[in-house]
């Protein structure tokens, strides 16, 4: 017959075993939770193609890297509807990509298309139209759980990425172009688009994203159209100049710490792409097209990106793959309605692959495979 002391000892041992099992389970669960989902490879490339204005022929082309196959109008194949008129920007954020379809003046064709990256299926179209016209959205940028869309009518719209609905707007100045985020602030280009007479024309508007209010305007060279943020907190602004005023184009530099213009470089540029400390610009796109590395510390242009002899006819867009650091170069070719070409250029300067696209290719988004590690 078991004594009371023996029973008590067995109960204590059983309790200790249970505690050990629970602790082990918690440890395993914690280890699984601490693993992060990271990119392991690039499956394919989406390329936004603007199309010719007035032809309603914007498309999203897709290239499958493994099979080396291309679908010129992949968006239409998946969604059974055309993308729209004058698509201007395509950016990735999380599991979605956001396509800005500007439309044209005098027509209600403006919207933001939110698309699942894995399938290219449209999740929602957010219209940007009045009763008779479009607001002409231009570019999109992101911060935390919000997307921000610049518009030619002078507003920036804030969109909640979970509900996919507009939850705020701020009025700046007519003719807004590209926008970028740095140091918790949104920086917006105020261009000198000739259609809009009330634009600031040579300002970068600064918005505090915590309060969604304008802080100030920073004066830059005339007609700022493109802006990108580097990992050191500096922003680089491509100013295309104004053919009426006849001022010179430039690349202006802004500090997101002081919110002041700190430098200006005498560069005549087309496209700019910055990812972390990697940066590239296109120069002399119509006469002697070239793509140069840009030093985000000194502002100096370095050597040419392409070293294997490939020639680009008209450089219409640059996108850096954040995973591989390869650069997708969009070639508009003859700029007259013919198909474009996209080139994937490695960090060694050699073209890895190329594929035919729709008309006027410009922005790329990458379809990745992910793994836990």
N, C-alpha and C positions, 0 to 999 in steps of 0.2 A: 504494500500500500504506500502510495506516494505521500510524503510529508508536506505540510503547508509550505515549508521552506523550499522544497524542490519545485513545487508548482510556481512559486513566486519567481524563482530563478529562470524557469522556462518562459514565463510571461515577459520578463525583462529582456531575455535574448530575442524573443519574437518581436518585441517592440523595436529593439535596436536594428534588427534586420529590415523591418518596414521603413525605418528612418533612413537606412542606407539606400534602400531601393528608391525611395522618394527623392533623396538627394541626388542619386545618380540620374534619375529621370529628369530632374530639374536641370542638372548640368548638361545633359544631352540636349534638352530643349533650348537652353541658353546658347550652346555652341551652334545649333542650327539657326537660331534667331540672329546670331552675330555674323553669320555668313552673308556676304553681299552679292547681289546680282550684278554681274559685270559683263561687258561685251567680250565675246570670244572670237567673232569673225564678222565680216561683212558679206551678206547674202546677195544684195543687189543695190541698184542705184535708181532712185526716182529723179527725173529731170523735168522741172517746170519749163514749159515753152510758151512764151508770151503770145506768139502769133502776130499777124499783121493787123493793125488797128482797123476796125470796121469790118473785119472778115469773120468775127466770132469763131476763131479757130485756135484758141488757147488749148493746150493739151498737157497732160503729164505722161511722159514716156517712162518706160521701165526696162532696165537691163538686168538680166539674171546672170550673175558672175559664173556660177557652176556650169550652166548649160550654154552660156555665151549667146543667149537669145534676147531679142529686143521686141517690145510691143510699142509702137510709136504713139498710140493713143490708149494707154492702159486704163486711164481713168474712165473713159467711155466704155471700154470693154467690161469693166467691173460694174459700173453704175448705170449703164444704158442711157446715159444722158451726156451731152457735151459739157465740158468744163465751163466755157463761157467766153466773154469778150475781154481781152487785154488783162490776163493774169499777170501780176507784178511781183509776187513774193511767195516763197514756200519755205517754211521753217519747221524744224522738229522740236517738240517739247514733250517729254515723257513718251507715252505710247501713241501719241497722235502727231499729225503734221497739220499745219495751218496754212491754207492757201488763200492769198488775198487776190480777189478778182476785182480789178478797178472799174471795168466798164469804160464807157466813153461819155463825154459831156452831152447832155440833152437826152439821155436814155437811162431807164431804170434797170441797170444791169450790174449793180455793185453789191458785193457780198463777201463774207468770209466763210470759206468752206473748211470745216473741221473733219479730218480724214483719219481713219485707222491706218497706221503704218503697215501692219502685217498684211492687210488685205487690200488696201487702197479703197476701201468702201467709205463713202461719205456718211458721216454720223449726223451732221447738222449743217445747214446753211443759214448764216445770220445775215439778213439783208441790211444794206446801208443805202437807203433810197428815200427821197422825198416823194410827194405825190406825182411829180413830173420829171424828176432828175435823179442822178446818182450822186452820192457824196464823194465818190472816187477815193476809196481806201487805197493806201499805197504799201505800207510795210507793217510787220508785226514783230514785237519783242516780248520777252517774258521775265517775270520776277515772282518767285515763290509760286502761289497758285493762281496767278493772274496773267492774262495776255493783254497787250496794249497795241492798238491799231491806230496808225496815223492816217489822216484824211485830208484831201485837198480843200475841203470846206473849212478847215481850221481847227477841227476838234481831234482829240485823242480819246478813243473809246476804250474802257477797261472791261475785260471779259473774264468771268469766273471760269476756270478751266474744268471744274467739276460739273457745274450745272450747264455750262456752255451757253451762258446768257450774259448780256451786257448789264453790268451793275454800277457803272459810273462813267461820266464824260467830263472833259475839261476843254474849254475853248482857249486856243492860243492865237494862231495867225493863219491866214489863208496860205495854201500851197505847201503843206507839210509833207516832208519826204521821210527818209529813213530815220530810225530811232534806235538807241542802244542803252543798256543798263550798266551802271557802274556805281559802286559805293552807295547802294540803296537809293539811287536817283535815276531818273529817266531823262535822256538827252535827245532832243528832237530837232531835226533840220527844218529851218524855215527857208524854202527856196524862193527864187524869183520867177516862178512859172508865169509866163506872159498872160495867161488867161485870168489870173487873179491879181487884182490891182491893190488889194489891201494887205498884202503879205509883208512880213518883216524883212525878207529878202537876204539878209546877211546876219542872221541870228541863230544861235542854238539855244532853245528854251530848255530850262532845267526844272524838273518836277520832282518834288519830294514824294516818294512812293508810300511812305508811312501815312501821310495825310492826303495824298493825291492833290496837292496844291502846287502852283507854280512858285519857284523860288526867285528866279531871275532869268535874264537873257544874256548870253555871252556873244559879243560881236566877233565875227569871223570874216573871211573874205566873202565876196558876193556869190550868191547861188550855191549854198551848201546843199548837197544832195545825198551823200553817203556818209555814214558814221559807223565806226566799229570800236569796241572797247578791248584793250589788252589786259593781261593779268596783272600788270603793274598799276592799274587804275587809271591810266591815261586813255584818252579817246582821240581817234584820228578821223579828221573830217575832210572829205573830198569836196572841194569847191570848184565847180565847173566854169566859173566866170559868167559874165553877162555880155552878150554880143552887142547890146545897145550901148552900155557904158564902156565897153572895150577894156575891162580890167583883166589882169592875168589870172589864170587858174592856179590853184595851190593845194597843198595838203597841210591843213592846220592841225595843231596839237592842243588838247585841252587837258588840264589837271582836274580830276574829279575830287581832289582834296580841297583845292583853293577855288575851284570853278572859275578859272581864268584861262585865257589863251596863253600858252607858254612858248609856242614856236610856230613858224610858218615856213614851209619848204616849197621851193619853186618847181613843183612837179605838175605836169599835165597828165592827169590820170583818168582812167575809165572806171574800172572795178577795183574793189578792195575787199580782202578777206582776212580776218584775224581770228585765231583760235589760241588762247593762252598767250604764249610768247611767239608763236608762229604767225607770220604775216606775209601776204603777197599783194602786189598791186599790178594792174595792167597799165601800160603807157603807150602813147602814140598808136592808138588802136586802129586808126585808119591809114596811117602813112608807113610806119615801121613797127608793127605790133610786137610787143614783148611783155613778158611777165617777169617781174623782179621780186626778189625777197626784200622785205622791209624790216630793218632793225627797230624794234619797238622801244629800245632804250635811247639810241642816238638819233633815230629818224632817218638814217642813211639807207639808200637803196643798195642792195648787194648784187649778186650775180643773177643771171637768167635762170629761171626755173627749169626750162626744158633744155637738155644737153645732148639729146640723141638725134637732132636734126629735123624733128617734126616741125612743120610750119602751121601756124594758126592764122586763118584768114582775117576774121574779125572777132576779137576777144569780147564776148558779151556778158560773161559772168565767171566768177571764181568761187569755189566752195571748198573749204578744208574739211576732210574727214577727221572728226575728233579722235577716232580710234587709231587709225593707221597713219594719220598726218599726210596721206595722199591728197593731191589737189585735183578736183574736178574742174576742168577748163571747158567752158561752153563756147563753141565756135558758131557764129551766126552765118558763116560762109559768105554768100553774096548779098545777104540782107535784103532779098527781094521776094521772099515767099517760098524759097526752096528749103529743103530739109537742112537742119543744122547737124552738128557733130559734137559729141561729148568725148573728151579725152581724160583718162585717169592717169595722172603723172605721179610717180613715186618720189620719195625723198632723194633718190639717186639721180633724178632728172630724166628718167626714162619713162616712156609711155607704156603702161601696163596693159591697157585695153582701150578701145574706143567703140562707139556705137552711134548709129544714126538716130536723130531725134526729130521732133516736130520743128516748126518754124520759130526761130529766135529763142534758142535755149538759154537759160540764165541761172536758176538756182537749183541746187541738188539737195536731196535728203537721202539718208542711208538706211537700208533695211538690215538690221543686225540679228545675229544669233547671240543669246545670252547664256551664262552659266553661273552657278553659285561657287564662291571661293572664300 
